[in-house]
Amino acid sequence: MKRNAPYSLPDLDRTAPDDDVATFGTPQRLSRRDFLKFSALSAVPLLVPPSRSRGALDFGSRLPDFPRAPLPAPLGRLTQWWRQPVRQGPSTGEGVVRWTTRDDVIPLFEAVQGDPPWPTNPVWYRTEGGYIHSGYVQPVRDERQPAVTEIAEPGLWVQVTRPWAEARATPASAYVAHRLYYGTTYRAITAVTDEEGQVWYQLKEGVSPWRPGPYALGSSFRVVTPEELTPISPGHPDKLLKIDRGAQTLSCLEGDKVVFHTRVSTGNPNTPTPLGEFRVLYKRHARRMTVTDIPSPYDLPDVAFPTYFTWSGVAIHGTYWHNDYGRVHSSGCINVTAEDAQWIFRWVEPVAPYEVYTQRAEPAITGTRVLVV
């Protein structure tokens, strides 16, 4: 069978000066055939507000005709170093067409319900030549943005709109310090125009919290406006955030009314999410999370919109390293999508002003109640 190459991401930091003009959904090095294929799929808003009730698929049923699920984005980025197979059909029993690996970007044509490799996630994506399981494919878009040329203190929150952006110590540096993945959010504190006319943002929170951080091309980010971060139901007297470890779900309640519900990934058996009653202690727009003194160390730039409810650092936060909610994955935190993390961040108390990096509940008893069962 013919071997299909993955989507080729364009050179992210050597674009022409006029590439700061938005060319939504049009990567730099697409063939005409690929452009026609992707452009229709990309002509929708980047991050639509999340539904207040996610996970509408019936995960308890197995239908032989593999019914369609909503397709979240026209492209997918592979999130894990180990190889992921593209198979002839949406089933682990089908033959392998080709292998993919981390940061390959592939087209997504539709989502179907198939034969799952584990019971909690039967969603597969149809791509070139076959099907790939959704668990380690981050749905992404590839959209360039008009860059802001002047940024006033204390800065702007900006969000990556391409499969990834490349962060460098200086705009001219040949060394890539970090890849900043689609949907992650950072504070841009400075805009610098280089000799070729390209605008670079200097980033702080999300990459380097204690000092001005690296630079990345402004055309890889959109500005997150204050309106997108306004509080939801501020001051409601009876909010409760409930996490069900057995069902792997999270619910936000106002009194007896469920106003938000989503699937999550809680802590692994050796690092379980703690049970009990808590309060939101503090929250951040973004946070780089680094742990080196454990058997599986990690360094994760921009964990999106973390909401902390224990002093040991257990938080509800966005996730870009898997797409497999409904199954345990974490070191104790609660993994949700970046969109869901933003909604939760806006809903829980305390209210966080746009310009604030860390907002604490003072006193702690004023934070929204959190119940883990």
C-alpha positions as CSV (number, residue, x, y, z in Angstrom):
1,M,0.0,0.0,0.0
2,K,1.2,3.5,-0.8
3,R,2.9,5.2,2.1
4,N,1.6,8.7,2.8
5,A,3.8,11.4,4.3
6,P,2.5,13.5,7.2
7,Y,1.6,17.1,6.7
8,S,4.7,19.2,6.6
9,L,4.7,22.2,8.9
10,P,6.2,25.3,7.3
11,D,9.4,27.0,8.5
12,L,8.0,28.8,11.5
13,D,10.7,31.4,12.0
14,R,12.0,32.3,8.5
15,T,8.9,33.8,6.9
16,A,8.7,36.7,4.5
17,P,8.1,40.2,6.0
18,D,4.4,40.3,4.9
19,D,3.7,37.0,6.6
20,D,2.5,38.9,9.6
21,V,-0.7,39.4,7.6
22,A,-3.3,36.8,8.6
23,T,-3.6,33.9,6.1
24,F,-6.0,31.8,8.1
25,G,-5.8,28.1,7.5
26,T,-3.1,28.4,4.7
27,P,0.2,26.9,5.6
28,Q,3.3,28.3,3.8
29,R,4.4,25.1,2.0
30,L,1.2,23.4,1.0
31,S,0.8,22.1,-2.5
32,R,-2.2,23.3,-4.5
33,R,-3.9,20.0,-3.9
34,D,-3.3,20.2,-0.1
35,F,-4.4,23.8,0.0
36,L,-7.7,23.0,-1.6
37,K,-8.2,20.1,0.8
38,F,-7.4,22.0,4.0
39,S,-8.7,25.5,3.2
40,A,-12.3,24.5,3.4
41,L,-11.7,22.7,6.7
42,S,-9.9,25.6,8.2
43,A,-12.4,28.3,7.6
44,V,-14.0,28.1,11.0
45,P,-13.2,30.0,14.2
46,L,-10.1,28.9,16.1
47,L,-11.3,28.2,19.6
48,V,-15.1,28.3,19.8
49,P,-16.4,28.5,23.4
50,P,-16.7,25.0,24.8
51,S,-20.0,23.3,25.2
52,R,-21.2,23.2,28.8
53,S,-21.7,19.5,28.4
54,R,-19.0,17.7,26.5
55,G,-18.5,14.1,25.5
56,A,-21.8,13.5,23.8
57,L,-20.7,10.2,22.2
58,D,-22.3,7.1,23.7
59,F,-19.2,5.3,25.0
60,G,-21.2,2.4,26.2
61,S,-22.3,1.2,22.7
62,R,-20.5,-0.3,19.8
63,L,-22.2,0.3,16.5
64,P,-21.0,-1.7,13.5
65,D,-21.2,1.3,11.0
66,F,-18.8,3.4,13.1
67,P,-21.0,6.5,13.5
68,R,-19.4,9.9,13.0
69,A,-18.4,12.1,15.9
70,P,-17.9,15.9,15.7
71,L,-14.5,16.7,14.1
72,P,-12.7,19.1,16.4
73,A,-10.1,20.5,13.9
74,P,-8.8,19.9,10.4
75,L,-5.3,18.8,11.5
76,G,-3.9,16.6,14.2
77,R,-0.5,16.8,16.0
78,L,1.0,13.5,17.4
79,T,1.8,14.1,21.0
80,Q,4.0,11.1,22.1
81,W,7.5,10.0,21.2
82,W,6.5,6.4,20.7
83,R,5.2,5.5,17.3
84,Q,1.4,5.6,16.6
85,P,0.0,3.4,13.8
86,V,-2.3,4.6,11.0
87,R,-4.5,1.5,10.3
88,Q,-6.6,0.4,7.4
89,G,-9.8,0.7,9.5
90,P,-10.9,2.1,12.9
91,S,-9.9,-1.0,14.8
92,T,-6.8,-2.3,16.6
93,G,-7.3,-5.5,14.5
94,E,-6.7,-3.7,11.2
95,G,-3.4,-3.7,9.3
96,V,-0.9,-0.9,9.8
97,V,-0.6,1.5,6.8
98,R,2.3,3.6,8.2
99,W,3.7,4.8,11.5
100,T,3.7,8.3,13.0
101,T,5.7,9.9,15.8
102,R,5.8,13.0,18.0
103,D,5.0,16.3,16.3
104,D,4.0,14.8,13.0
105,V,1.0,16.9,11.7
106,I,-1.6,15.0,9.7
107,P,-4.9,16.0,8.1
108,L,-8.1,14.9,9.9
109,F,-11.1,14.2,7.6
110,E,-13.6,12.9,10.0
111,A,-14.0,11.3,13.5
112,V,-15.7,7.9,13.9
113,Q,-16.5,5.6,16.7
114,G,-14.6,2.3,16.2
115,D,-13.0,-0.6,18.0
116,P,-11.1,1.0,20.9
117,P,-7.7,0.0,22.2
118,W,-9.1,0.6,25.7
119,P,-12.8,0.8,26.7
120,T,-13.0,4.5,27.6
121,N,-12.1,6.0,24.2
122,P,-13.5,4.5,20.9
123,V,-12.9,7.7,18.8
124,W,-10.7,7.3,15.7
125,Y,-9.7,10.0,13.2
126,R,-9.7,9.2,9.4
127,T,-6.5,10.6,7.9
128,E,-4.6,10.1,4.6
129,G,-4.5,6.3,3.9
130,G,-6.4,5.1,7.0
131,Y,-7.4,5.7,10.6
132,I,-5.5,6.7,13.7
133,H,-6.8,6.4,17.3
134,S,-7.5,9.8,18.9
135,G,-5.9,9.3,22.3
136,Y,-2.5,10.8,21.4
137,V,-3.5,13.2,18.6
138,Q,-4.0,16.8,19.5
139,P,-6.6,18.4,17.2
140,V,-5.0,21.6,15.8
141,R,-5.4,24.3,13.2
142,D,-2.7,26.2,11.3
143,E,-3.6,29.9,11.2
144,R,-1.3,32.9,11.0
145,Q,-2.3,36.1,12.7
146,P,-1.7,39.8,12.3
147,A,0.9,40.6,14.9
148,V,0.6,43.5,17.4
149,T,3.6,45.9,17.0
150,E,3.3,47.7,20.3
151,I,2.5,46.1,23.7
152,A,1.9,48.2,26.8
153,E,2.6,47.1,30.4
154,P,1.8,44.6,31.9
155,G,1.3,42.9,28.5
156,L,-1.2,40.8,26.6
157,W,-2.3,37.2,26.9
158,V,-1.7,35.5,23.5
159,Q,-2.6,32.0,22.3
160,V,-0.7,29.8,19.8
161,T,-2.8,29.3,16.6
162,R,-0.4,27.0,14.7
163,P,0.5,23.4,15.5
164,W,3.5,24.8,17.4
165,A,5.5,28.0,17.7
166,E,9.3,28.1,18.3
167,A,10.6,30.0,21.2
168,R,14.2,31.4,21.0
169,A,16.4,33.3,23.3
170,T,16.6,36.2,20.8
171,P,14.8,36.8,17.5
172,A,18.0,36.0,15.6
173,S,19.0,32.9,17.6
174,A,19.4,29.7,15.7
175,Y,18.6,27.7,18.9
176,V,15.0,26.7,19.6
177,A,14.6,26.7,23.4
178,H,11.0,25.4,23.4
179,R,8.2,24.3,21.2
180,L,5.0,26.1,22.3
181,Y,2.0,24.0,21.3
182,Y,-1.4,24.9,19.7
183,G,-3.9,26.5,22.1
184,T,-1.4,27.3,24.9
185,T,-1.5,30.8,26.3
186,Y,1.3,33.1,27.3
187,R,1.8,36.7,28.4
188,A,3.5,38.8,25.7
189,I,5.3,41.7,27.3
190,T,7.2,43.2,24.3
191,A,6.9,43.3,20.5
192,V,10.2,43.6,18.5
193,T,10.4,44.0,14.7
194,D,13.5,42.5,13.1
195,E,15.5,43.6,10.1
196,E,13.2,41.5,7.8
197,G,10.1,43.2,9.1
198,Q,9.0,40.2,11.2
199,V,7.4,40.9,14.6
200,W,8.5,38.8,17.5
201,Y,6.8,38.7,20.9
202,Q,8.8,38.3,24.1
203,L,7.0,35.9,26.4
204,K,7.0,35.7,30.1
205,E,4.4,33.7,32.1
206,G,3.9,30.2,30.8
207,V,7.5,29.8,29.8
208,S,9.6,31.7,32.3
209,P,7.7,33.1,35.3
210,W,10.4,35.0,37.1
211,R,12.1,36.9,34.3
212,P,11.4,38.0,30.8
213,G,11.5,35.0,28.6
214,P,12.2,33.9,25.0
215,Y,10.9,35.3,21.7
216,A,8.5,33.8,19.2
217,L,7.0,35.0,16.0
218,G,3.9,37.2,16.6
219,S,2.2,35.7,13.6
220,S,1.9,32.4,15.5
221,F,-0.3,33.9,18.2
222,R,-3.7,35.6,18.5
223,V,-4.4,38.1,21.3
224,V,-6.8,36.8,24.0
225,T,-9.0,39.7,24.8
226,P,-10.2,40.7,28.3
227,E,-13.8,39.8,27.2
228,E,-12.7,36.2,26.7
229,L,-11.6,36.0,30.3
230,T,-14.5,37.7,32.0
231,P,-15.8,35.8,35.1
232,I,-18.8,33.5,34.7
233,S,-21.5,33.8,37.4
234,P,-19.3,35.9,39.7
235,G,-20.4,36.0,43.3
236,H,-22.8,33.1,43.0
237,P,-23.4,32.0,46.7
238,D,-23.5,28.2,46.1
239,K,-20.8,27.0,43.6
240,L,-19.4,23.5,43.8
241,L,-16.8,21.9,41.6
242,K,-17.2,18.1,41.8
243,I,-14.6,15.6,40.5
244,D,-15.6,11.9,40.2
245,R,-12.5,9.7,40.0
246,G,-14.5,6.6,39.2
247,A,-16.5,8.2,36.3
248,Q,-13.5,10.4,35.3
249,T,-15.8,13.4,35.1
250,L,-15.9,17.0,36.4
251,S,-19.1,18.9,37.0
252,C,-19.7,22.5,38.0
253,L,-22.8,23.1,40.0
254,E,-24.7,26.3,41.0
255,G,-26.9,25.0,43.8
256,D,-28.5,21.9,42.3
257,K,-28.0,22.9,38.7
258,V,-25.2,21.4,36.7
259,V,-23.9,24.3,34.5
260,F,-20.8,22.5,33.1
261,H,-19.8,18.9,32.7
262,T,-16.8,17.3,31.0
263,R,-14.6,14.2,30.9
264,V,-11.2,14.3,32.6
265,S,-8.1,12.4,33.4
266,T,-7.2,12.2,37.1
267,G,-4.1,10.7,38.8
268,N,-2.5,7.3,38.1
269,P,-2.8,4.6,40.8
270,N,0.7,5.4,42.1
271,T,0.0,9.2,42.1
272,P,-3.8,9.4,42.7
273,T,-5.8,12.6,42.9
274,P,-6.6,13.1,46.6
275,L,-10.1,12.4,47.8
276,G,-12.0,14.8,50.0
277,E,-13.3,18.4,50.3
278,F,-11.2,21.3,49.4
279,R,-11.3,25.0,48.4
280,V,-9.8,26.7,45.4
281,L,-6.6,28.3,46.8
282,Y,-5.2,30.1,43.8
283,K,-5.3,30.1,40.0
284,R,-3.1,31.3,37.2
285,H,-3.5,32.1,33.5
286,A,-0.6,29.9,32.6
287,R,2.2,28.0,34.3
288,R,5.4,26.1,33.3
289,M,5.4,22.9,35.3
290,T,8.7,21.2,35.9
291,V,9.5,18.2,38.1
292,T,13.0,16.5,38.0
293,D,13.1,14.4,41.2
294,I,10.7,11.6,40.2
295,P,11.1,8.4,38.0
296,S,9.4,10.1,35.1
297,P,10.6,13.8,35.1
298,Y,8.8,16.4,33.0
299,D,9.1,19.9,31.8
300,L,5.9,21.3,30.4
301,P,5.9,24.9,29.2
302,D,2.5,26.6,29.5
303,V,0.1,24.4,31.4
304,A,-3.0,26.3,30.6
305,F,-5.3,28.0,33.2
306,P,-4.4,25.9,36.3
307,T,-6.8,26.1,39.2
308,Y,-5.1,24.9,42.4
309,F,-6.9,23.4,45.3
310,T,-4.1,21.8,47.5
311,W,-1.0,23.4,48.8
312,S,1.0,20.5,47.3
313,G,0.1,21.8,43.9
314,V,-2.8,19.6,42.7
315,A,-4.7,21.5,40.0
316,I,-7.2,21.3,37.3
317,H,-5.4,22.4,34.1
318,G,-5.3,22.2,30.3
319,T,-3.5,19.5,28.6
320,Y,-1.7,19.3,25.2
321,W,0.3,16.0,25.7
322,H,-2.7,13.7,25.2
323,N,-6.3,13.7,24.0
324,D,-7.5,10.7,26.0
325,Y,-10.0,11.9,28.6
326,G,-12.0,9.4,30.6
327,R,-8.9,7.4,31.7
328,V,-6.3,8.2,34.4
329,H,-3.1,9.8,33.1
330,S,-1.7,12.3,35.5
331,S,0.6,12.7,38.5
332,G,-2.3,13.7,40.6
333,C,-3.7,16.7,38.8
334,I,-6.9,16.8,36.8
335,N,-6.3,17.0,33.0
336,V,-8.9,18.7,30.9
337,T,-8.8,20.4,27.5
338,A,-7.4,23.9,27.3
339,E,-10.9,25.2,26.4
340,D,-12.4,23.5,29.4
341,A,-9.6,24.8,31.7
342,Q,-10.3,28.3,30.5
343,W,-14.0,27.9,31.3
344,I,-13.3,26.5,34.7
345,F,-10.8,29.3,35.4
346,R,-13.4,31.9,34.6
347,W,-16.1,30.2,36.7
348,V,-14.4,29.4,40.0
349,E,-13.7,32.0,42.7
350,P,-11.6,34.0,43.3
351,V,-12.1,36.3,40.3
352,A,-8.8,36.9,38.4
353,P,-8.3,40.3,36.7
354,Y,-6.8,40.1,33.2
355,E,-3.5,41.6,34.2
356,V,-2.9,39.3,37.1
357,Y,-0.7,36.2,36.9
358,T,-1.5,34.6,40.2
359,Q,-4.8,35.2,42.0
360,R,-5.1,33.9,45.5
361,A,-8.3,33.3,47.5
362,E,-7.8,35.5,50.6
363,P,-8.9,34.2,53.0
364,A,-8.8,30.7,51.6
365,I,-12.4,29.9,52.7
366,T,-13.6,32.3,49.9
367,G,-12.4,30.0,47.2
368,T,-14.9,27.8,45.3
369,R,-15.6,24.5,47.0
370,V,-14.0,21.4,45.4
371,L,-15.3,17.9,46.1
372,V,-13.3,14.8,44.9
373,V,-15.1,11.5,45.3
